[in-house]
Amino acid sequence: MTVPFLIRELCRDDAANLAAALALHDAAHALEVAWLDGYPLPRLWQSSGDIAVSPLYILAGYDEAMQLCALLACGRADDGSLDIVRTLVAPTRLGEGWAGRLLTAALAGETAATVSSAQANRAALRCYHKAGFVRVRDFTAADGLALTTLRWQRDDSELPLTLDADGWVKEAQQLSSPNCDNYPQPAVPLLVIHNISLPPYRYGGDGVAQLFGNRLDPAADPYYATIAHLRVSAHFFIRRDGRLLQFVSTRQRAWHAGVSQWRGRERCNDFALGIELEGCDFEPFCHAQYRTLAALARLLQRECGIEAITGHQHIAPGRKTDPGPYFDWPRLAAAVGRALPEN
């Protein structure tokens, strides 16, 4: 399988890699200075040698050709929380989701994080807001630059979810899909976890809702032309920020599993509920998604008689790979009180 991108700590032992990091820094810095109308924004590093000895932790994002596309430098605040110092994206790769990927990786396992950004850098502020950061304060630096401080806090509180008599979660955004029908029998013991992103590896758009609603425009993206004819759905879709969407009632069969088998039973759609996580096989899912997923799984166990939870990759091995190697099964297992996945 071709890996479309890779997020990892910057390797500082390779001169070519350090040179690429400095070139990216310089290009991103020049663009931000232009956005700030020529404000003399301090450079983070002056040379590749500075990068090599920097005390900051540096995450790097590479594309499938192993070309360096983005960097995130961070340290620790006095309270031990993550302090994001700078996020840098190559100007030619803006709009491809690199900053979001780096933030997701940086926040994995953290409880809190802080970042300050120029108020004029609207793109950066949108990216941080999308990742779950909230504005703490606006202030003006001694040199006159208007800044905004944002903070991200891990939320481990219980998410209240309720299921109505018709099989719809009241707290979810309800977008009814025509791609469903009746279960052949009332018992639905299985919950299947998937991942999806449309276009591939891009998050936050309406592609999934359009696909499940048979409204996907084949001209909107080259990949859409290959799937617009499909008639598929899932019961639930959890976005990167934890928002829950529901497309099919739990009382009806959604079309999510395809050719599949679980414990000798074929056609898993006939006896399963399906949850799609916004994501892919190549990067971690977000804390907000696990929080929503845990609450939803507990609700479905309690109200729908779910007896087992597994992944699409487990019921269709060799054909499907989701939710993939980055999905944290032990984390979900702890939340629902059972060993997972149940194959």
C-alpha positions as CSV (number, residue, x, y, z in Angstrom):
1,M,0.0,0.0,0.0
2,T,1.3,3.4,-0.9
3,V,1.6,5.7,2.1
4,P,0.2,9.1,1.1
5,F,1.9,11.0,3.8
6,L,4.0,10.5,6.9
7,I,4.2,12.5,10.2
8,R,7.2,11.9,12.4
9,E,9.9,13.7,14.4
10,L,12.3,15.6,12.2
11,C,15.5,13.6,11.7
12,R,18.3,16.0,12.5
13,D,21.2,13.7,11.6
14,D,20.8,14.2,7.9
15,A,22.2,17.3,6.3
16,A,19.8,17.2,3.3
17,N,16.9,16.9,5.6
18,L,18.1,19.9,7.7
19,A,18.6,21.9,4.5
20,A,15.1,21.1,3.4
21,A,13.7,22.2,6.8
22,L,15.5,25.5,6.6
23,A,14.3,26.1,3.1
24,L,10.7,25.4,4.2
25,H,11.1,27.7,7.2
26,D,12.5,30.5,5.0
27,A,9.7,30.2,2.5
28,A,6.9,30.0,5.1
29,H,8.5,32.9,7.1
30,A,8.6,35.1,4.0
31,L,5.0,34.4,3.3
32,E,3.9,35.2,6.8
33,V,5.8,38.5,6.8
34,A,4.0,39.4,3.6
35,W,0.7,38.6,5.3
36,L,1.7,40.9,8.1
37,D,2.4,43.8,5.8
38,G,6.1,43.6,6.2
39,Y,6.2,43.2,10.0
40,P,9.7,42.0,11.0
41,L,8.6,38.7,12.4
42,P,11.5,37.0,14.1
43,R,12.9,34.0,12.4
44,L,12.7,30.8,14.4
45,W,16.1,29.5,13.0
46,Q,18.9,31.3,11.2
47,S,20.7,28.2,9.8
48,S,20.4,24.4,9.5
49,G,22.8,24.2,12.4
50,D,20.2,26.1,14.6
51,I,17.6,23.4,13.7
52,A,20.1,20.6,14.5
53,V,20.6,21.9,18.1
54,S,17.2,23.4,18.7
55,P,15.8,22.4,22.1
56,L,12.3,22.3,20.6
57,Y,10.6,19.1,19.6
58,I,10.0,19.3,15.8
59,L,7.4,17.3,14.0
60,A,7.7,17.0,10.2
61,G,5.1,16.1,7.6
62,Y,6.2,14.4,4.4
63,D,4.2,13.5,1.2
64,E,4.3,10.2,-0.6
65,A,7.5,11.2,-2.3
66,M,9.1,11.9,1.1
67,Q,9.2,15.6,0.2
68,L,9.1,17.8,3.3
69,C,5.8,19.8,3.4
70,A,5.3,21.1,6.9
71,L,6.9,21.5,10.3
72,L,5.6,22.1,13.8
73,A,7.9,23.2,16.6
74,C,6.9,22.9,20.2
75,G,8.1,23.0,23.8
76,R,6.8,22.9,27.3
77,A,5.1,25.7,29.2
78,D,5.8,26.3,32.9
79,D,2.8,24.2,33.8
80,G,4.0,21.3,31.8
81,S,1.4,21.7,29.0
82,L,2.4,21.7,25.3
83,D,3.6,25.1,24.0
84,I,3.3,25.3,20.2
85,V,5.9,27.8,19.1
86,R,5.4,27.8,15.3
87,T,3.6,25.8,12.6
88,L,5.2,26.1,9.2
89,V,3.7,24.9,5.9
90,A,5.4,25.2,2.5
91,P,3.6,27.9,0.6
92,T,3.1,25.5,-2.3
93,R,1.3,23.0,0.0
94,L,-1.1,25.4,1.7
95,G,-4.7,24.1,1.8
96,E,-3.7,20.4,1.8
97,G,-4.3,19.9,5.5
98,W,-0.7,19.7,6.7
99,A,-1.1,22.0,9.7
100,G,-4.1,19.9,10.9
101,R,-2.2,16.7,10.6
102,L,0.8,18.0,12.6
103,L,-1.5,19.4,15.3
104,T,-3.3,16.0,15.6
105,A,0.0,14.2,16.0
106,A,1.3,16.8,18.5
107,L,-1.8,16.7,20.7
108,A,-2.0,12.9,20.9
109,G,-1.6,12.0,24.6
110,E,-1.6,15.7,25.7
111,T,-4.0,17.2,28.2
112,A,-3.5,20.9,27.3
113,A,-1.8,23.0,24.8
114,T,-1.3,26.8,24.1
115,V,-0.3,28.8,21.1
116,S,-0.1,32.5,20.2
117,S,-0.7,33.6,16.7
118,A,-0.8,37.0,14.9
119,Q,-4.4,38.2,14.6
120,A,-3.7,39.0,11.0
121,N,-2.9,35.3,10.2
122,R,-6.5,34.3,9.7
123,A,-5.5,30.9,8.1
124,A,-3.6,29.9,11.2
125,L,-6.4,31.0,13.5
126,R,-8.9,29.0,11.5
127,C,-6.6,25.9,11.7
128,Y,-6.2,26.2,15.5
129,H,-10.0,26.7,16.0
130,K,-10.7,23.6,13.8
131,A,-8.3,21.6,16.0
132,G,-10.3,22.6,19.1
133,F,-8.4,25.5,20.4
134,V,-10.4,28.4,21.9
135,R,-9.3,32.0,22.2
136,V,-8.0,32.9,25.7
137,R,-7.0,36.5,25.1
138,D,-6.1,39.2,22.6
139,F,-3.1,41.4,23.3
140,T,-0.5,43.6,21.7
141,A,3.2,42.7,21.9
142,A,5.7,45.3,23.0
143,D,6.7,45.8,19.3
144,G,3.1,46.5,18.3
145,L,2.1,43.1,16.8
146,A,-1.6,42.2,17.6
147,L,-1.6,38.6,18.9
148,T,-4.2,36.1,20.0
149,T,-3.5,33.3,22.5
150,L,-5.5,30.1,22.1
151,R,-5.7,27.1,24.4
152,W,-6.7,23.5,23.8
153,Q,-7.9,21.4,26.8
154,R,-8.6,17.7,26.7
155,D,-12.2,17.1,27.6
156,D,-12.7,13.8,29.4
157,S,-16.2,14.6,30.7
158,E,-19.1,12.2,30.0
159,L,-20.9,13.1,26.7
160,P,-24.6,12.7,27.3
161,L,-26.4,10.9,24.4
162,T,-29.9,9.7,24.2
163,L,-31.7,7.4,21.7
164,D,-35.4,8.1,20.9
165,A,-38.0,5.5,20.2
166,D,-37.4,5.7,16.4
167,G,-33.7,4.9,16.7
168,W,-32.3,8.4,16.3
169,V,-29.7,10.0,18.7
170,K,-31.3,13.2,19.8
171,E,-28.0,15.1,20.2
172,A,-26.7,14.1,16.7
173,Q,-27.2,16.1,13.5
174,Q,-29.7,14.0,11.6
175,L,-29.3,13.7,7.9
176,S,-31.5,10.9,6.6
177,S,-29.9,8.7,3.9
178,P,-32.0,6.9,1.3
179,N,-29.5,4.0,1.3
180,C,-31.1,1.8,3.9
181,D,-33.8,-0.9,4.4
182,N,-35.2,-3.2,7.0
183,Y,-33.1,-5.7,8.9
184,P,-34.0,-9.3,8.1
185,Q,-34.3,-10.0,11.8
186,P,-34.6,-7.8,14.9
187,A,-31.4,-8.8,16.7
188,V,-28.4,-6.5,15.9
189,P,-25.5,-7.8,18.0
190,L,-22.5,-6.2,16.2
191,L,-21.0,-2.7,16.0
192,V,-18.5,-2.1,13.2
193,I,-16.0,0.7,13.2
194,H,-14.8,2.3,9.9
195,N,-12.9,5.3,8.7
196,I,-13.7,7.6,5.8
197,S,-12.5,10.9,4.3
198,L,-13.7,12.6,1.2
199,P,-11.7,13.6,-0.8
200,P,-9.2,11.1,0.5
201,Y,-7.2,12.4,3.4
202,R,-9.1,15.7,3.5
203,Y,-11.3,16.6,6.4
204,G,-14.1,19.0,7.2
205,G,-16.0,19.0,3.9
206,D,-19.4,17.7,2.9
207,G,-18.3,14.8,0.8
208,V,-19.3,12.1,3.2
209,A,-22.8,13.5,3.6
210,Q,-23.1,13.9,-0.1
211,L,-22.0,10.3,-0.8
212,F,-24.5,8.9,1.8
213,G,-27.2,11.1,0.3
214,N,-26.5,10.2,-3.3
215,R,-25.6,13.8,-4.0
216,L,-21.9,13.5,-4.7
217,D,-20.8,15.5,-7.7
218,P,-18.4,13.4,-9.9
219,A,-16.9,16.6,-11.3
220,A,-16.0,18.1,-7.9
221,D,-12.9,15.9,-7.4
222,P,-11.2,13.3,-9.6
223,Y,-11.8,10.6,-6.9
224,Y,-15.5,11.4,-6.8
225,A,-15.9,10.2,-10.3
226,T,-14.9,6.7,-9.3
227,I,-17.4,6.4,-6.4
228,A,-20.4,8.7,-7.2
229,H,-22.4,5.7,-8.5
230,L,-22.1,3.9,-5.2
231,R,-25.2,3.5,-2.9
232,V,-23.7,3.3,0.6
233,S,-24.4,4.6,4.1
234,A,-23.5,4.2,7.7
235,H,-25.6,4.8,10.8
236,F,-23.2,7.3,12.2
237,F,-20.3,9.6,11.2
238,I,-18.0,11.2,13.8
239,R,-16.1,14.3,12.6
240,R,-12.6,15.2,13.7
241,D,-13.9,17.7,16.2
242,G,-16.2,15.1,17.8
243,R,-19.5,16.2,16.2
244,L,-21.9,13.4,15.6
245,L,-24.0,13.0,12.5
246,Q,-26.6,10.2,12.0
247,F,-27.8,9.1,8.6
248,V,-29.8,5.9,9.3
249,S,-32.0,4.9,12.3
250,T,-30.6,2.2,14.4
251,R,-33.9,0.4,13.6
252,Q,-32.9,0.1,9.9
253,R,-30.1,-1.5,8.0
254,A,-27.4,0.8,6.6
255,W,-25.2,-0.3,3.8
256,H,-21.6,0.0,5.1
257,A,-20.0,-3.5,5.5
258,G,-20.2,-5.0,2.0
259,V,-18.9,-8.5,1.5
260,S,-18.1,-9.5,5.1
261,Q,-18.2,-12.3,7.7
262,W,-18.2,-12.4,11.4
263,R,-18.0,-15.6,13.5
264,G,-19.2,-17.6,10.5
265,R,-22.1,-15.3,9.7
266,E,-21.9,-13.5,6.3
267,R,-23.5,-10.2,5.2
268,C,-22.7,-8.3,8.3
269,N,-25.0,-5.5,7.2
270,D,-27.9,-7.8,8.2
271,F,-27.0,-7.7,11.9
272,A,-24.6,-4.8,12.5
273,L,-24.6,-1.1,13.1
274,G,-21.9,1.0,11.5
275,I,-19.9,4.0,12.7
276,E,-17.6,6.0,10.4
277,L,-14.8,8.0,11.9
278,E,-13.5,10.9,9.8
279,G,-10.0,9.9,9.2
280,C,-7.7,7.4,7.4
281,D,-5.3,4.6,7.9
282,F,-2.2,6.8,8.1
283,E,-2.6,9.2,11.1
284,P,-4.2,9.2,14.6
285,F,-7.8,9.9,15.3
286,C,-8.6,12.9,17.6
287,H,-9.4,12.9,21.3
288,A,-12.8,14.5,20.6
289,Q,-13.6,11.6,18.3
290,Y,-12.8,9.0,20.9
291,R,-14.9,10.8,23.5
292,T,-17.9,10.8,21.2
293,L,-17.3,7.2,20.0
294,A,-17.1,6.0,23.6
295,A,-20.4,7.6,24.6
296,L,-22.1,6.4,21.5
297,A,-20.8,2.8,21.9
298,R,-22.0,2.7,25.5
299,L,-25.4,4.0,24.4
300,L,-25.7,1.4,21.7
301,Q,-24.7,-1.4,24.0
302,R,-27.3,-0.3,26.5
303,E,-30.2,0.6,24.1
304,C,-29.6,-1.7,21.1
305,G,-28.3,-4.9,22.5
306,I,-24.8,-4.6,21.0
307,E,-22.8,-7.6,22.1
308,A,-19.6,-7.2,20.2
309,I,-17.5,-4.4,18.6
310,T,-15.0,-4.9,15.8
311,G,-13.5,-3.2,12.8
312,H,-14.2,-3.3,9.1
313,Q,-10.8,-4.7,8.6
314,H,-11.7,-7.7,10.8
315,I,-14.9,-8.6,9.0
316,A,-13.5,-8.1,5.5
317,P,-9.8,-8.9,5.8
318,G,-7.8,-8.5,2.7
319,R,-10.5,-6.2,1.2
320,K,-10.7,-3.5,3.9
321,T,-8.1,-2.0,6.2
322,D,-10.1,0.4,8.3
323,P,-10.2,1.7,10.9
324,G,-6.5,1.0,10.5
325,P,-3.3,0.8,12.6
326,Y,-3.7,4.1,14.3
327,F,-7.0,3.3,15.8
328,D,-6.6,2.9,19.6
329,W,-8.5,-0.3,20.4
330,P,-7.3,-0.4,24.1
331,R,-8.7,3.1,24.6
332,L,-12.1,2.2,23.3
333,A,-12.0,-1.1,25.2
334,A,-11.4,0.7,28.5
335,A,-14.3,3.0,27.7
336,V,-16.8,0.2,27.1
337,G,-15.5,-2.3,29.6
338,R,-14.6,-5.2,27.2
339,A,-11.7,-6.6,25.3
340,L,-11.6,-5.3,21.7
341,P,-11.7,-6.0,18.9
342,E,-14.1,-8.9,19.1
343,N,-13.5,-11.1,16.1
